[in-house]
Amino acid sequence: MIRSTFCHLQGVGGGAEQRLWDAGLLTWEDALHAVRQGKLPVRKPSPEQLRALLEDSAQHLALRDAAWFGARMPANQQWRLLPEFMDSVACVDIETTGLSWPHAHITTIALYDGTSVRTYVHGENLEAFAEDIARYDLLITFNGKCFDVPFIERSFGITLRCGHVDLRYVFKALGYSGGLKRVEKVLGIDRGELDGVDGFLAVLLWRHYRRTGDRRALETLLAYNVEDVLNLLPLAVWACNRHMESTPLSDRYRLQEPPQTENPFAASSEILYTVTQGA
């Protein structure tokens, strides 16, 4: 899809991109051929400017620089990164003791790359996350631009260099507002034992674990954290395919539904009851 995208180019808005597509220029190579033939259907950018912009884009794509493309696209269009970088995605979600850093800290992080799940726990292995996330080209979150990423960068003292698809904006462009749990419900995703568990209860689970040392509370927290990231990838694929339906490119770049991965952690109904009653 990136090779068919023009909206990241300076001077090319959605209307100009649509005119290029309508003229049958569905790839960068098609556009470069039109430049050589003097048959470009848009006035701006100029043929010389478009050639330079596309050559620059090709260089960054060869470097697999998803962040470069993401920085030049509106947040609600960054789903276009998925077909090109699906082999190097990290679905990430964090749990914290509160909403604002440094008054709160990260308790757990879950990372799912479409194959395996990794978890990171405060006081155990949290520091390993910074090295692990650097291996991926593309980050997938829900509301991560406002919460997860700033919290991670401040907590670890790092800058995430990967591209970032925040599904909050991608789904909003499709008419779906609200948080991750609301979108899941609208699309019929069932969380089973974890239905109704939210970020506030996640804070209480962490407090219970720290106060009592009961590993079942930590396991339940990790089950909730992991459930978030396991759902991000199928949601991303669904949204990407829906967006592509409004383009002439759906058949070319349509993504296959990802295989289901089992949550390696199980929630304790007893712990959930105890924590809920104590809230």
Rosetta silent file (secondary structure, phi, psi, omega in degrees, C-alpha in Angstrom):
SEQUENCE: MIRSTFCHLQGVGGGAEQRLWDAGLLTWEDALHAVRQGKLPVRKPSPEQLRALLEDSAQHLALRDAAWFGARMPANQQWRLLPEFMDSVACVDIETTGLSWPHAHITTIALYDGTSVRTYVHGENLEAFAEDIARYDLLITFNGKCFDVPFIERSFGITLRCGHVDLRYVFKALGYSGGLKRVEKVLGIDRGELDGVDGFLAVLLWRHYRRTGDRRALETLLAYNVEDVLNLLPLAVWACNRHMESTPLSDRYRLQEPPQTENPFAASSEILYTVTQGA
SCORE:     score description
SCORE:     0.000 S_00000001
   1 L     0.000  -32.490  179.005    0.000    0.000    0.000 S_00000001
   2 H   -59.682  -40.942 -178.540    2.895    2.359    0.653 S_00000001
   3 H   -68.894   -8.819  176.570    3.964    2.061   -2.997 S_00000001
   4 H  -111.574    7.972 -177.347    0.477    3.246   -3.949 S_00000001
   5 L   -98.669  134.762  177.579    0.359    6.093   -1.437 S_00000001
   6 L  -123.784  -11.572 -173.339    0.875    9.724   -2.428 S_00000001
   7 L   -70.257  -11.322  177.245   -0.740   11.599    0.472 S_00000001
   8 L   -84.063   -8.944 -176.905    2.554   11.626    2.392 S_00000001
   9 L   -81.590  137.939  179.175    4.189   13.751   -0.309 S_00000001
  10 L   -60.476  126.489  179.315    4.517   17.475    0.299 S_00000001
  11 L    91.059   -2.441  179.640    1.906   19.304   -1.732 S_00000001
  12 L  -113.168  108.504  176.039   -0.223   16.206   -2.389 S_00000001
  13 L   -93.520 -173.708 -179.463   -3.489   16.103   -0.459 S_00000001
  14 H   -61.758  -35.684 -179.907   -6.247   13.533   -0.541 S_00000001
  15 H   -66.428  -43.609  178.877   -7.850   15.133   -3.582 S_00000001
  16 H   -65.999  -39.123  177.666   -4.669   15.051   -5.652 S_00000001
  17 H   -61.203  -42.952  179.896   -4.025   11.467   -4.620 S_00000001
  18 H   -63.889  -37.567  177.902   -7.523   10.499   -5.740 S_00000001
  19 H   -65.445  -37.299  176.233   -6.965   12.184   -9.128 S_00000001
  20 H   -62.847  -46.317  179.067   -3.775   10.192   -9.576 S_00000001
  21 H   -63.090  -44.109 -178.643   -5.617    6.967   -8.798 S_00000001
  22 H   -61.104  -28.591  178.697   -8.547    7.921  -11.055 S_00000001
  23 L   -83.161    4.291  179.331   -6.058    8.418  -13.887 S_00000001
  24 L    86.094    9.082  179.438   -4.841    4.848  -13.384 S_00000001
  25 L   -92.209   85.806 -170.823   -1.638    5.867  -11.611 S_00000001
  26 L   -95.506   -7.126  179.304   -1.866    3.318   -8.817 S_00000001
  27 L  -138.250  167.367  175.887    1.816    3.048   -7.911 S_00000001
  28 H   -59.643  -40.378 -179.172    4.866    5.254   -7.667 S_00000001
  29 H   -63.881  -38.505  175.537    6.203    3.641  -10.834 S_00000001
  30 H   -59.200  -43.894 -178.732    2.975    4.500  -12.652 S_00000001
  31 H   -66.924  -40.799  178.416    3.364    8.132  -11.582 S_00000001
  32 H   -64.832  -36.687  176.517    7.018    8.263  -12.608 S_00000001
  33 H   -63.874  -40.884  178.203    6.072    6.843  -16.014 S_00000001
  34 H   -64.902  -35.910  176.202    3.435    9.583  -16.373 S_00000001
  35 H   -62.023  -45.682 -179.347    6.072   12.174  -15.486 S_00000001
  36 H   -64.523  -32.704 -179.325    8.353   10.830  -18.220 S_00000001
  37 H   -86.589   -5.806 -177.593    5.465   10.876  -20.698 S_00000001
  38 L    69.661   32.112 -175.711    4.366   14.387  -19.686 S_00000001
  39 L  -123.403   37.606 -179.704    0.901   13.098  -18.727 S_00000001
  40 L   -75.608  126.762 -174.503    0.671   13.933  -15.046 S_00000001
  41 L   -84.188    9.943  177.913   -3.004   14.675  -14.127 S_00000001
  42 L  -128.212  149.232  179.711   -2.140   17.147  -11.339 S_00000001
  43 L   -85.172  -34.205 -179.852   -0.523   20.580  -11.500 S_00000001
  44 L  -126.397  136.367   -2.204    1.086   20.448   -8.064 S_00000001
  45 L   -70.988  168.344  178.546    3.613   19.270   -7.271 S_00000001
  46 L   -67.061  161.235  177.476    5.437   19.874  -10.540 S_00000001
  47 H   -54.081  -41.690 -179.612    6.715   16.835  -12.471 S_00000001
  48 H   -66.163  -41.045  178.886   10.256   17.543  -11.306 S_00000001
  49 H   -66.210  -42.039 -179.701    9.158   17.894   -7.692 S_00000001
  50 H   -63.536  -41.938  178.308    7.073   14.726   -7.836 S_00000001
  51 H   -59.252  -46.040 -179.147    9.975   12.757   -9.282 S_00000001
  52 H   -64.810  -40.820 -179.774   12.269   13.928   -6.484 S_00000001
  53 H   -65.244  -40.628 -179.627    9.667   13.207   -3.808 S_00000001
  54 H   -71.678  -36.339  176.393    9.031    9.696   -5.093 S_00000001
  55 H   -64.968  -38.906  176.136   12.724    8.915   -5.386 S_00000001
  56 H   -63.857  -42.061  178.523   13.158   10.067   -1.789 S_00000001
  57 H   -61.717  -42.573 -179.889   10.236    7.863   -0.753 S_00000001
  58 H   -62.198  -37.545  178.248   11.758    4.854   -2.497 S_00000001
  59 H   -64.870  -42.632  179.948   15.016    5.356   -0.612 S_00000001
  60 H   -70.789  -32.405  176.363   13.244    5.458    2.748 S_00000001
  61 H   -67.956  -39.232  177.407   11.174    2.405    1.854 S_00000001
  62 H   -61.101  -29.710  177.313   14.343    0.504    0.970 S_00000001
  63 L   -85.198   -0.689 -176.533   15.560    1.355    4.482 S_00000001
  64 L    54.878   45.864 -176.494   12.225    0.111    5.916 S_00000001
  65 L   -92.431   75.934 -178.376   11.808    3.482    7.569 S_00000001
  66 H   -61.920  -33.980 -178.769    8.172    3.227    8.639 S_00000001
  67 H   -63.313  -36.237 -179.817    8.577    6.182   10.990 S_00000001
  68 H   -62.175  -44.088  179.344    9.524    8.472    8.094 S_00000001
  69 H   -69.271  -43.378 -178.910    6.300    7.666    6.260 S_00000001
  70 H   -60.169  -36.721 -179.370    4.182    7.828    9.396 S_00000001
  71 L   -67.477  -16.123 -176.887    5.488   11.286   10.234 S_00000001
  72 L  -107.934    6.351  178.748    4.231   12.515    6.854 S_00000001
  73 L  -117.686  149.544  169.700    0.718   11.030    7.021 S_00000001
  74 L   -60.410  150.253 -177.923   -2.343   12.046    9.021 S_00000001
  75 H   -57.904  -32.941 -177.506   -2.865    9.726   11.998 S_00000001
  76 H   -80.316   -1.507  177.310   -6.075    8.384   10.470 S_00000001
  77 H  -110.207    1.233 -174.369   -4.214    7.320    7.306 S_00000001
  78 H   -75.910   -3.717  169.705   -1.347    5.456    8.935 S_00000001
  79 H   -57.843  -23.057 -179.320   -3.148    2.128    8.439 S_00000001
  80 H   -62.222  -19.124  179.527   -1.440    2.267    5.041 S_00000001
  81 H   -73.865  -22.337 -170.537    1.784    1.168    6.758 S_00000001
  82 H   -61.873  -50.462 -177.304    0.369   -2.217    7.729 S_00000001
  83 H   -57.960  -35.002 -177.434    0.605   -4.209    4.467 S_00000001
  84 H   -77.244  -32.002 -170.659    4.267   -3.285    4.007 S_00000001
  85 H  -116.963   19.013 -179.003    5.396   -3.826    7.598 S_00000001
  86 H   -62.636  -21.348  179.756    3.184   -6.676    8.857 S_00000001
  87 H   -80.956   -1.169 -179.231    6.269   -8.871    9.167 S_00000001
  88 H  -147.239   57.008 -179.798    7.700   -6.545   11.829 S_00000001
  89 E  -108.674  148.595  174.411    4.839   -5.265   13.981 S_00000001
  90 E  -129.010  112.648  173.477    4.650   -4.961   17.747 S_00000001
  91 E   -85.313  123.010 -171.030    1.235   -4.600   19.361 S_00000001
  92 E  -130.340  140.211  173.570    1.893   -2.901   22.691 S_00000001
  93 E  -145.464  141.959  179.125   -0.169   -1.943   25.715 S_00000001
  94 E  -117.083  153.380  168.054    0.913   -0.715   29.136 S_00000001
  95 E  -117.332  146.042 -175.368   -0.676   -0.756   32.573 S_00000001
  96 E  -137.847  170.928  176.514    0.242    1.897   35.119 S_00000001
  97 L   -85.233   -5.229 -179.731   -0.451    2.982   38.684 S_00000001
  98 L  -177.412 -172.214 -172.211   -2.057    6.185   37.424 S_00000001
  99 L   -95.621  -19.980 -172.878   -2.455    8.511   34.474 S_00000001
 100 L  -123.275  130.012  173.450    0.404   10.985   34.822 S_00000001
 101 L   -88.234  140.236    8.826    4.158   10.476   34.832 S_00000001
 102 L   -96.246   11.658 -179.207    6.208   10.840   37.064 S_00000001
 103 L   -74.547  -15.113  176.221    3.516   10.577   39.741 S_00000001
 104 L  -128.369  163.180  179.073    2.642    7.124   38.387 S_00000001
 105 L  -135.885  161.912  177.763    4.765    4.333   36.967 S_00000001
 106 E   -70.724  134.196  175.941    4.381    1.429   34.558 S_00000001
 107 E   -99.158  -48.430  177.828    3.375   -1.827   36.236 S_00000001
 108 E  -142.187  155.398  172.800    3.258   -4.196   33.255 S_00000001
 109 E  -131.624  138.094  172.954    3.746   -4.097   29.493 S_00000001
 110 E  -116.345  139.037  179.385    2.452   -6.634   26.977 S_00000001
 111 E  -132.628  127.994  178.479    3.955   -7.039   23.501 S_00000001
 112 E  -130.606  127.153 -176.749    2.526   -9.253   20.750 S_00000001
 113 L  -110.571   17.954 -179.084    4.141   -9.544   17.326 S_00000001
 114 L    92.519  -12.935  179.219    1.646  -11.856   15.650 S_00000001
 115 L  -124.977  -50.336 -175.193    3.555  -14.943   16.731 S_00000001
 116 L  -129.562  156.853  178.064    4.616  -14.658   20.347 S_00000001
 117 E  -110.922  134.007  172.652    3.616  -12.769   23.480 S_00000001
 118 E  -126.381  142.853  178.758    6.103  -11.151   25.816 S_00000001
 119 E  -126.280  151.740 -176.849    5.318   -9.490   29.126 S_00000001
 120 E  -133.829  131.753 -173.099    7.339   -7.136   31.288 S_00000001
 121 E  -123.060  133.445  176.540    6.736   -6.561   34.995 S_00000001
 122 L   -56.338  130.430  179.682    7.871   -3.701   37.220 S_00000001
 123 L    85.552   -3.542  179.708   10.556   -4.926   39.590 S_00000001
 124 L  -121.373  -70.160 -175.289   11.243   -8.051   37.516 S_00000001
 125 L  -139.213   21.078 -173.712   12.124   -7.547   33.853 S_00000001
 126 L   -57.517  -35.921 -175.785   10.592   -4.214   32.823 S_00000001
 127 L   -63.172  -23.463 -178.015   13.924   -2.813   31.629 S_00000001
 128 H   -67.724  -19.255 -177.149   14.153   -5.479   28.905 S_00000001
 129 H   -60.777  -41.242 -175.425   11.310   -3.841   26.985 S_00000001
 130 H   -58.472  -40.392  179.019   13.451   -0.980   25.676 S_00000001
 131 H   -73.201  -39.832 -177.180   15.815   -3.366   23.894 S_00000001
 132 H   -66.703  -43.146 -175.479   13.047   -5.643   22.616 S_00000001
 133 H   -67.260  -24.349 -178.862   10.866   -2.909   21.083 S_00000001
 134 L   -67.689  -12.788 -178.738   13.840   -1.567   19.103 S_00000001
 135 L   -80.910  -11.003 -172.039   13.734   -4.718   16.929 S_00000001
 136 L  -105.010  149.371  178.819   10.409   -3.803   15.315 S_00000001
 137 L   -86.108  -29.154 -170.596    9.603   -1.487   12.414 S_00000001
 138 E  -138.541  132.801  178.573    5.993   -0.724   13.320 S_00000001
 139 E  -104.380  137.409  174.679    4.118   -0.194   16.576 S_00000001
 140 E  -120.859  127.369  178.164    0.365   -0.791   16.921 S_00000001
 141 E  -139.835  176.248  167.079   -1.547    0.680   19.860 S_00000001
 142 L  -125.330  112.215 -174.435   -4.950    2.017   20.798 S_00000001
 143 L    68.642   22.589 -178.786   -4.624    5.610   22.067 S_00000001
 144 L   -70.572  -25.974  179.341   -0.884    5.074   22.298 S_00000001
 145 L   -65.014  -34.007 -178.705   -0.015    8.461   20.807 S_00000001
 146 L   -90.260  -29.615 -171.875   -1.600   10.186   23.788 S_00000001
 147 L  -121.538  -68.567 -170.360   -0.807    7.692   26.554 S_00000001
 148 H   -59.061  -50.880 -174.884    1.363    4.610   26.040 S_00000001
 149 H   -65.414  -49.428  176.513    4.156    6.083   23.929 S_00000001
 150 H   -58.074  -38.470 -179.755    4.725    9.280   25.970 S_00000001
 151 H   -66.028  -43.254  178.968    4.637    7.209   29.167 S_00000001
 152 H   -63.327  -48.412 -176.083    7.116    4.684   27.770 S_00000001
 153 H   -63.282  -39.284  178.897    9.506    7.312   26.433 S_00000001
 154 H   -71.884  -39.317 -177.238    9.554    9.248   29.694 S_00000001
 155 H   -67.646  -40.152 -176.470    9.837    6.143   31.854 S_00000001
 156 H   -96.611  -10.078 -176.797   12.713    4.605   29.905 S_00000001
 157 L    66.666   38.243 -177.624   14.352    7.821   28.728 S_00000001
 158 L  -128.099  166.974  169.565   14.148    6.696   25.101 S_00000001
 159 L  -118.318  121.600  179.544   12.616    7.797   21.817 S_00000001
 160 L   -71.598  125.227 -174.401   10.764    5.077   19.930 S_00000001
 161 L   -95.684   -4.712 -177.065   12.102    5.045   16.373 S_00000001
 162 L   -82.403  163.654  170.791    9.504    2.762   14.808 S_00000001
 163 E   -67.639  166.153 -173.749    6.433    3.811   12.874 S_00000001
 164 E  -144.801  117.778  172.892    3.217    3.963   14.874 S_00000001
 165 E  -103.791  109.757  177.128   -0.340    3.057   13.921 S_00000001
 166 E   -95.790  109.988 -173.860   -2.703    4.298   16.634 S_00000001
 167 H   -66.893  -17.414  176.540   -5.977    2.479   16.012 S_00000001
 168 H   -56.553  -46.047 -178.103   -7.956    5.098   17.899 S_00000001
 169 H   -76.549  -35.018  179.622   -7.606    7.465   14.923 S_00000001
 170 H   -64.664  -42.835  179.320   -7.909    4.728   12.324 S_00000001
 171 H   -74.077  -34.775  178.806  -11.232    3.554   13.768 S_00000001
 172 H   -61.025  -35.882  178.208  -12.526    7.074   14.320 S_00000001
 173 L   -67.223  -19.252  176.818  -12.126    7.686   10.582 S_00000001
 174 L   -94.003   -0.048  179.001  -14.414    4.681   10.045 S_00000001
 175 L    96.524    9.936 -179.991  -17.042    6.115   12.392 S_00000001
 176 L  -106.059  112.987 -179.995  -16.118    4.156   15.521 S_00000001
 177 L  -107.359  171.195  179.943  -15.485    6.342   18.549 S_00000001
 178 L    97.700 -177.087 -176.995  -14.610    5.481   22.131 S_00000001
 179 L   -83.488 -176.838 -177.225  -11.947    3.294   23.669 S_00000001
 180 H   -59.139  -45.123 -176.766  -10.666   -0.149   22.773 S_00000001
 181 H   -63.288  -37.623  179.419  -13.274   -2.029   24.835 S_00000001
 182 H   -66.013  -44.074  178.701  -16.115   -0.127   23.172 S_00000001
 183 H   -62.850  -42.223  178.458  -14.798   -0.893   19.690 S_00000001
 184 H   -58.574  -44.377 -178.591  -14.372   -4.563   20.630 S_00000001
 185 H   -64.104  -42.607  179.670  -17.980   -4.778   21.804 S_00000001
 186 H   -60.782  -35.576 -178.105  -19.306   -3.139   18.642 S_00000001
 187 L   -91.913    5.000  173.566  -17.377   -5.672   16.566 S_00000001
 188 L    80.677   23.547  177.940  -18.504   -8.617   18.703 S_00000001
 189 L   -85.061  126.360 -176.973  -15.225   -9.457   20.444 S_00000001
 190 L  -104.263  126.125  179.403  -15.829  -11.366   23.691 S_00000001
 191 L   -93.119    0.388  176.778  -13.303  -11.102   26.518 S_00000001
 192 H    59.877 -126.644 -177.574  -14.863  -13.897   28.565 S_00000001
 193 H   -58.105  -25.632 -176.270  -13.724  -13.837   32.199 S_00000001
 194 H   -89.830    1.469  179.301  -12.070  -10.468   31.596 S_00000001
 195 L   -61.958  128.328 -179.413  -15.243   -8.756   30.413 S_00000001
 196 L    95.325  -15.517  176.014  -15.745   -5.635   32.510 S_00000001
 197 L   -73.519  133.290 -178.772  -12.139   -5.421   33.682 S_00000001
 198 L  -133.347 -174.477 -176.613  -10.777   -1.946   32.978 S_00000001
 199 H   -62.147  -34.135  178.548   -7.751    0.224   33.678 S_00000001
 200 H   -65.844  -43.818  178.661   -8.961    1.151   37.166 S_00000001
 201 H   -66.121  -31.171  176.364   -9.333   -2.494   38.141 S_00000001
 202 H   -62.406  -37.620  176.050   -5.868   -3.124   36.692 S_00000001
 203 H   -63.457  -42.937 -179.693   -4.500   -0.603   39.202 S_00000001
 204 H   -66.255  -36.701  177.282   -6.297   -2.422   42.019 S_00000001
 205 H   -62.595  -42.523  178.512   -4.920   -5.778   40.866 S_00000001
 206 H   -64.089  -44.165  179.087   -1.388   -4.390   41.005 S_00000001
 207 H   -61.536  -41.745  179.143   -1.941   -2.938   44.455 S_00000001
 208 H   -63.226  -42.822  178.526   -3.349   -6.253   45.680 S_00000001
 209 H   -62.309  -45.779 -178.488   -0.369   -8.119   44.276 S_00000001
 210 H   -67.585  -33.163 -178.273    2.126   -5.749   45.868 S_00000001
 211 H   -77.334  -38.388 -172.809    0.340   -5.822   49.213 S_00000001
 212 H  -106.593  -21.818 -175.058   -0.227   -9.577   49.453 S_00000001
 213 L    76.358    9.310 -178.115    2.326  -11.116   47.107 S_00000001
 214 L   -73.844  111.818 -177.002   -0.457  -13.262   45.640 S_00000001
 215 H   -65.053  -20.633  178.647    0.763  -14.235   42.162 S_00000001
 216 H   -63.925  -32.088  177.530   -2.811  -14.851   41.060 S_00000001
 217 H   -67.625  -41.554  177.333   -3.367  -11.088   41.122 S_00000001
 218 H   -66.512  -42.023  178.203   -0.348  -10.551   38.879 S_00000001
 219 H   -60.327  -40.092  179.417   -1.469  -13.378   36.574 S_00000001
 220 H   -67.194  -41.522  176.399   -4.906  -11.773   36.303 S_00000001
 221 H   -61.560  -44.300  179.683   -3.372   -8.379   35.558 S_00000001
 222 H   -67.117  -35.664  176.794   -1.152   -9.910   32.873 S_00000001
 223 H   -60.511  -42.720  178.193   -4.127  -11.781   31.401 S_00000001
 224 H   -65.861  -46.454 -179.644   -5.935   -8.444   31.046 S_00000001
 225 H   -60.949  -45.924 -178.857   -2.867   -6.681   29.653 S_00000001
 226 H   -67.663  -37.378  179.705   -2.175   -9.446   27.132 S_00000001
 227 H   -57.248  -37.551  177.239   -5.822   -9.626   26.031 S_00000001
 228 H   -58.218  -50.140 -174.466   -5.510   -6.021   24.877 S_00000001
 229 H   -74.148  -30.321  177.252   -2.551   -6.700   22.588 S_00000001
 230 H   -64.587  -30.443 -179.833   -3.951   -9.980   21.249 S_00000001
 231 H   -84.182  -19.571 -176.522   -6.988   -8.057   20.016 S_00000001
 232 H   -64.201  -41.620 -175.164   -5.024   -5.189   18.475 S_00000001
 233 H   -66.836  -50.477  176.763   -3.691   -7.133   15.491 S_00000001
 234 H   -61.809  -33.573  176.126   -7.022   -8.526   14.193 S_00000001
 235 H   -65.626  -40.549  179.006   -8.593   -5.112   14.767 S_00000001
 236 H   -62.996  -43.447  179.735   -5.791   -3.464   12.788 S_00000001
 237 H   -64.552  -45.000  179.390   -6.238   -5.898    9.897 S_00000001
 238 H   -59.107  -47.577 -178.238  -10.012   -5.437    9.894 S_00000001
 239 H   -65.847  -40.854  179.017   -9.721   -1.646    9.888 S_00000001
 240 H   -59.791  -46.468 -179.815   -7.039   -1.641    7.199 S_00000001
 241 H   -65.445  -36.970  177.555   -9.174   -3.763    4.894 S_00000001
 242 H   -64.661  -43.200  178.217  -12.219   -1.577    5.535 S_00000001
 243 H   -62.884  -39.965 -177.239  -10.274    1.560    4.658 S_00000001
 244 H   -66.806  -22.161  179.097   -8.931   -0.050    1.491 S_00000001
 245 L   -62.677  -22.095  179.151  -12.461   -0.737    0.287 S_00000001
 246 L   -92.013   10.075  177.842  -12.782    2.985   -0.457 S_00000001
 247 L  -121.177  167.382  175.520   -9.714    2.876   -2.718 S_00000001
 248 L   -83.534   17.362 -169.198   -9.054    1.114   -6.041 S_00000001
 249 L  -115.849    5.712 -172.293   -6.380   -0.963   -4.278 S_00000001
 250 H   -58.531  -46.151 -178.083   -8.336   -3.390   -2.115 S_00000001
 251 H   -66.131  -28.659 -175.533   -7.654   -6.491   -4.208 S_00000001
 252 H   -77.493  -36.830 -170.908   -3.967   -5.665   -4.454 S_00000001
 253 H  -120.518    5.344 -175.679   -3.165   -5.131   -0.778 S_00000001
 254 L   -55.303  134.674 -177.734   -5.941   -6.821    1.197 S_00000001
 255 L   -91.911  145.263  174.710   -4.609   -8.431    4.368 S_00000001
 256 L   -79.754  145.600  177.051   -5.392  -11.945    5.515 S_00000001
 257 L   -62.305  130.192 -177.255   -6.995  -12.371    8.916 S_00000001
 258 L   -71.183  152.324  176.996   -4.218  -13.215   11.392 S_00000001
 259 L   -66.483  150.824  178.699   -4.249  -16.568   13.207 S_00000001
 260 L   -76.373  141.872  176.289   -5.591  -16.572   16.734 S_00000001
 261 L  -119.131  132.388 -177.960   -3.094  -16.766   19.579 S_00000001
 262 L   -76.013  139.856  175.961   -4.105  -18.119   22.965 S_00000001
 263 L   -68.597  121.043 -177.850   -3.638  -15.913   25.996 S_00000001
 264 L   -74.658   -6.147 -179.620   -0.885  -17.579   28.070 S_00000001
 265 L  -116.101  150.128 -179.962   -2.327  -16.119   31.281 S_00000001
 266 L  -121.171  137.470  177.365   -5.628  -16.887   32.995 S_00000001
 267 L   -78.377  142.788  176.235   -7.700  -14.549   35.119 S_00000001
 268 L   -95.136  116.176  178.956   -8.652  -15.693   38.608 S_00000001
 269 H   -63.962  -33.085  178.596  -12.357  -15.195   39.247 S_00000001
 270 H   -65.067  -44.802  178.864  -11.668  -15.370   42.982 S_00000001
 271 H   -65.141  -42.098  179.132   -9.104  -12.574   42.792 S_00000001
 272 H   -60.720  -41.103  178.555  -11.379  -10.471   40.597 S_00000001
 273 H   -64.638  -45.856 -178.606  -14.186  -10.872   43.117 S_00000001
 274 H   -60.952  -46.806 -177.635  -11.912  -10.009   46.046 S_00000001
 275 H   -68.077  -39.782 -179.921  -10.477   -6.927   44.376 S_00000001
 276 H   -64.801  -41.790 -179.328  -13.868   -5.748   43.121 S_00000001
 277 H   -68.036  -28.400 -178.845  -15.461   -6.077   46.547 S_00000001
 278 H   -85.854   -6.995 -176.813  -12.631   -4.161   48.129 S_00000001
 279 L   -71.040    0.000    0.000  -12.851   -1.283   45.664 S_00000001
